[in-house]
Amino acid sequence: MAEVLTFGLTQQELISGCIAGRRDCQEVLYRYYSPKMFGICLRYANNYHSGEDILQEGFIKVFNNLDKFRGDGSFEGWIKRIFINTAIEHYRKSVNHSGHSELDKASFRQVDEVAVENLATQDLLKLVQKLSPGYRTIFNMYVIEGFTHKEIAAMLNISEGTSKSQLARARAILQRMVKSLNK
């Protein structure tokens, strides 16, 4: 039996309606998925307005590519991937990577990960939002989205060492933020 999402529509009926250009179905899809997708957008964006831009751009891509959804995996997972890729594209357009350094050239301290792990999720996300765009993007991709350094390097056109270095620095900055909260 197909899962009924909202307004009595199944996921397949909703997808078919959107492909057919039915505005009511597009609105239902947007209202159903936008809160979760906006959370993804905000994790990568520099500010609320950039998050809104990424959200709009992501939904345009979803609606333009719905006919390509094969149903192999979950529909929400498919949408999430589009939003992550859209956020990464947005990041690539707005950041110059020339300031990144290789891991072996970087000097950084080991991070006390226990301090970071003891934070509530919402508190940690607020701290992550304070990171610079480069650190925030790599931290999100590695820690939250689960990409490998090799995948991150390919997506951002950087080396694996740079990805590792940026992650280590992000963790070190987060550790300092956590310690300053506990004082």
C-alpha positions as a Markdown table, in Angstrom:
| # | Residue | x | y | z |
|---|---|---|---|---|
| 1 | Met | 0.0 | 0.0 | 0.0 |
| 2 | Ala | 1.4 | 3.4 | -1.0 |
| 3 | Glu | 2.1 | 5.9 | 1.7 |
| 4 | Val | -0.3 | 8.9 | 1.8 |
| 5 | Leu | 1.7 | 12.0 | 2.3 |
| 6 | Thr | -0.9 | 14.8 | 2.6 |
| 7 | Phe | -4.2 | 15.9 | 1.1 |
| 8 | Gly | -4.9 | 12.2 | 0.3 |
| 9 | Leu | -2.1 | 12.0 | -2.3 |
| 10 | Thr | 0.4 | 9.1 | -2.5 |
| 11 | Gln | 4.0 | 9.9 | -3.2 |
| 12 | Gln | 3.6 | 8.6 | -6.8 |
| 13 | Glu | 0.4 | 10.6 | -7.4 |
| 14 | Leu | 2.2 | 13.7 | -6.1 |
| 15 | Ile | 5.2 | 13.1 | -8.4 |
| 16 | Ser | 3.0 | 12.4 | -11.4 |
| 17 | Gly | 1.0 | 15.6 | -10.7 |
| 18 | Cys | 4.1 | 17.7 | -10.4 |
| 19 | Ile | 5.5 | 16.2 | -13.7 |
| 20 | Ala | 2.1 | 17.1 | -15.3 |
| 21 | Gly | 2.6 | 20.7 | -14.2 |
| 22 | Arg | -0.2 | 20.7 | -11.6 |
| 23 | Arg | 0.5 | 23.7 | -9.3 |
| 24 | Asp | -1.5 | 22.1 | -6.4 |
| 25 | Cys | 0.8 | 19.1 | -6.4 |
| 26 | Gln | 3.9 | 21.3 | -6.7 |
| 27 | Glu | 2.7 | 23.3 | -3.7 |
| 28 | Val | 2.1 | 20.2 | -1.7 |
| 29 | Leu | 5.5 | 18.8 | -2.5 |
| 30 | Tyr | 7.1 | 22.2 | -1.6 |
| 31 | Arg | 5.2 | 22.5 | 1.7 |
| 32 | Tyr | 5.9 | 18.9 | 2.7 |
| 33 | Tyr | 9.7 | 18.9 | 2.0 |
| 34 | Ser | 10.7 | 22.6 | 2.4 |
| 35 | Pro | 11.2 | 22.6 | 6.2 |
| 36 | Lys | 13.8 | 19.7 | 6.0 |
| 37 | Met | 15.5 | 21.0 | 2.9 |
| 38 | Phe | 15.7 | 24.5 | 4.3 |
| 39 | Gly | 17.6 | 23.0 | 7.3 |
| 40 | Ile | 20.2 | 21.6 | 4.8 |
| 41 | Cys | 20.4 | 24.9 | 3.0 |
| 42 | Leu | 21.0 | 26.8 | 6.3 |
| 43 | Arg | 23.8 | 24.5 | 7.2 |
| 44 | Tyr | 25.7 | 25.5 | 4.1 |
| 45 | Ala | 24.6 | 29.1 | 3.7 |
| 46 | Asn | 26.4 | 32.2 | 5.0 |
| 47 | Asn | 23.1 | 33.6 | 6.2 |
| 48 | Tyr | 19.3 | 33.2 | 6.2 |
| 49 | His | 18.8 | 34.9 | 2.8 |
| 50 | Ser | 21.4 | 32.8 | 1.1 |
| 51 | Gly | 19.7 | 29.7 | 2.6 |
| 52 | Glu | 16.4 | 30.9 | 1.0 |
| 53 | Asp | 18.2 | 31.3 | -2.4 |
| 54 | Ile | 19.6 | 27.8 | -2.2 |
| 55 | Leu | 16.1 | 26.5 | -1.2 |
| 56 | Gln | 14.5 | 28.1 | -4.2 |
| 57 | Glu | 17.2 | 27.0 | -6.6 |
| 58 | Gly | 17.0 | 23.5 | -5.2 |
| 59 | Phe | 13.2 | 23.2 | -5.7 |
| 60 | Ile | 13.6 | 24.5 | -9.3 |
| 61 | Lys | 16.0 | 21.7 | -9.9 |
| 62 | Val | 13.7 | 19.2 | -8.2 |
| 63 | Phe | 10.7 | 20.2 | -10.3 |
| 64 | Asn | 12.8 | 20.3 | -13.5 |
| 65 | Asn | 14.2 | 16.8 | -12.9 |
| 66 | Leu | 11.3 | 14.9 | -11.4 |
| 67 | Asp | 10.9 | 12.8 | -14.5 |
| 68 | Lys | 14.4 | 11.5 | -13.8 |
| 69 | Phe | 13.5 | 10.0 | -10.4 |
| 70 | Arg | 13.7 | 6.3 | -11.0 |
| 71 | Gly | 12.4 | 5.1 | -7.7 |
| 72 | Asp | 15.5 | 3.1 | -6.9 |
| 73 | Gly | 15.9 | 4.7 | -3.5 |
| 74 | Ser | 13.8 | 7.0 | -1.3 |
| 75 | Phe | 12.3 | 10.0 | -2.8 |
| 76 | Glu | 13.3 | 12.2 | 0.1 |
| 77 | Gly | 16.9 | 10.9 | -0.3 |
| 78 | Trp | 16.8 | 11.9 | -3.9 |
| 79 | Ile | 15.5 | 15.4 | -3.1 |
| 80 | Lys | 18.1 | 15.7 | -0.3 |
| 81 | Arg | 20.9 | 14.9 | -2.7 |
| 82 | Ile | 19.7 | 17.6 | -5.1 |
| 83 | Phe | 19.8 | 20.2 | -2.2 |
| 84 | Ile | 23.2 | 19.1 | -1.0 |
| 85 | Asn | 24.6 | 19.4 | -4.5 |
| 86 | Thr | 22.8 | 22.8 | -5.0 |
| 87 | Ala | 24.3 | 24.1 | -1.7 |
| 88 | Ile | 27.8 | 22.8 | -2.8 |
| 89 | Glu | 27.4 | 24.6 | -6.2 |
| 90 | His | 26.4 | 27.8 | -4.4 |
| 91 | Tyr | 29.5 | 27.4 | -2.2 |
| 92 | Arg | 31.8 | 26.9 | -5.1 |
| 93 | Lys | 30.5 | 30.0 | -6.9 |
| 94 | Ser | 31.1 | 32.2 | -3.8 |
| 95 | Val | 34.4 | 31.0 | -2.5 |
| 96 | Asn | 38.0 | 31.2 | -3.8 |
| 97 | His | 39.9 | 28.1 | -2.8 |
| 98 | Ser | 43.3 | 29.7 | -3.1 |
| 99 | Gly | 43.5 | 30.2 | 0.6 |
| 100 | His | 43.3 | 26.4 | 1.4 |
| 101 | Ser | 46.5 | 24.7 | 2.4 |
| 102 | Glu | 47.5 | 21.1 | 2.3 |
| 103 | Leu | 47.3 | 18.9 | 5.4 |
| 104 | Asp | 51.0 | 18.3 | 5.6 |
| 105 | Lys | 51.7 | 22.0 | 5.4 |
| 106 | Ala | 49.1 | 22.9 | 8.1 |
| 107 | Ser | 49.8 | 23.1 | 11.8 |
| 108 | Phe | 46.9 | 22.3 | 14.1 |
| 109 | Arg | 46.2 | 20.7 | 17.4 |
| 110 | Gln | 44.3 | 17.5 | 17.9 |
| 111 | Val | 40.7 | 18.2 | 18.7 |
| 112 | Asp | 39.1 | 17.0 | 21.9 |
| 113 | Glu | 36.1 | 15.4 | 20.1 |
| 114 | Val | 34.4 | 14.4 | 23.4 |
| 115 | Ala | 33.7 | 18.1 | 24.2 |
| 116 | Val | 32.0 | 18.6 | 20.8 |
| 117 | Glu | 30.1 | 15.3 | 21.1 |
| 118 | Asn | 28.6 | 16.4 | 24.5 |
| 119 | Leu | 26.8 | 19.3 | 22.9 |
| 120 | Ala | 23.1 | 19.2 | 22.0 |
| 121 | Thr | 22.6 | 18.9 | 18.3 |
| 122 | Gln | 21.0 | 22.3 | 18.0 |
| 123 | Asp | 23.8 | 24.0 | 19.9 |
| 124 | Leu | 26.4 | 22.4 | 17.7 |
| 125 | Leu | 24.5 | 23.4 | 14.5 |
| 126 | Lys | 24.5 | 27.0 | 15.8 |
| 127 | Leu | 28.2 | 26.9 | 16.4 |
| 128 | Val | 28.8 | 25.3 | 13.0 |
| 129 | Gln | 26.9 | 28.1 | 11.4 |
| 130 | Lys | 29.5 | 30.5 | 12.8 |
| 131 | Leu | 32.4 | 28.8 | 11.0 |
| 132 | Ser | 33.8 | 30.4 | 7.8 |
| 133 | Pro | 32.1 | 29.1 | 4.6 |
| 134 | Gly | 35.0 | 26.7 | 3.7 |
| 135 | Tyr | 35.2 | 25.1 | 7.1 |
| 136 | Arg | 31.4 | 24.9 | 7.5 |
| 137 | Thr | 30.9 | 23.3 | 4.1 |
| 138 | Ile | 33.6 | 20.6 | 4.6 |
| 139 | Phe | 32.4 | 20.0 | 8.2 |
| 140 | Asn | 28.8 | 19.6 | 7.0 |
| 141 | Met | 29.8 | 17.3 | 4.1 |
| 142 | Tyr | 32.0 | 15.1 | 6.2 |
| 143 | Val | 30.4 | 15.0 | 9.6 |
| 144 | Ile | 26.7 | 15.5 | 8.8 |
| 145 | Glu | 26.3 | 14.2 | 5.3 |
| 146 | Gly | 28.8 | 11.4 | 5.5 |
| 147 | Phe | 30.9 | 12.1 | 2.4 |
| 148 | Thr | 34.5 | 10.8 | 2.4 |
| 149 | His | 37.4 | 13.2 | 1.9 |
| 150 | Lys | 37.9 | 11.8 | -1.6 |
| 151 | Glu | 34.3 | 12.6 | -2.5 |
| 152 | Ile | 34.6 | 16.1 | -0.9 |
| 153 | Ala | 37.8 | 16.8 | -2.8 |
| 154 | Ala | 36.1 | 15.8 | -6.1 |
| 155 | Met | 33.0 | 17.8 | -5.5 |
| 156 | Leu | 34.9 | 21.0 | -4.4 |
| 157 | Asn | 37.8 | 20.6 | -6.8 |
| 158 | Ile | 40.3 | 20.5 | -3.9 |
| 159 | Ser | 42.8 | 17.9 | -2.8 |
| 160 | Glu | 42.0 | 15.3 | -0.1 |
| 161 | Gly | 44.6 | 16.8 | 2.1 |
| 162 | Thr | 42.9 | 20.2 | 1.9 |
| 163 | Ser | 39.6 | 18.5 | 2.9 |
| 164 | Lys | 41.3 | 16.9 | 5.8 |
| 165 | Ser | 43.0 | 20.1 | 6.9 |
| 166 | Gln | 39.9 | 22.1 | 6.7 |
| 167 | Leu | 38.0 | 19.5 | 8.7 |
| 168 | Ala | 40.7 | 19.5 | 11.4 |
| 169 | Arg | 40.7 | 23.2 | 11.6 |
| 170 | Ala | 36.9 | 23.4 | 11.8 |
| 171 | Arg | 36.9 | 20.9 | 14.6 |
| 172 | Ala | 39.6 | 22.9 | 16.4 |
| 173 | Ile | 37.6 | 26.1 | 16.1 |
| 174 | Leu | 34.5 | 24.3 | 17.3 |
| 175 | Gln | 36.4 | 23.0 | 20.3 |
| 176 | Arg | 37.5 | 26.5 | 21.2 |
| 177 | Met | 33.9 | 27.7 | 20.9 |
| 178 | Val | 32.7 | 24.9 | 23.1 |
| 179 | Lys | 35.4 | 25.7 | 25.7 |
| 180 | Ser | 34.4 | 29.4 | 25.7 |
| 181 | Leu | 30.8 | 28.4 | 26.3 |
| 182 | Asn | 31.7 | 26.3 | 29.4 |
| 183 | Lys | 33.7 | 29.1 | 31.0 |
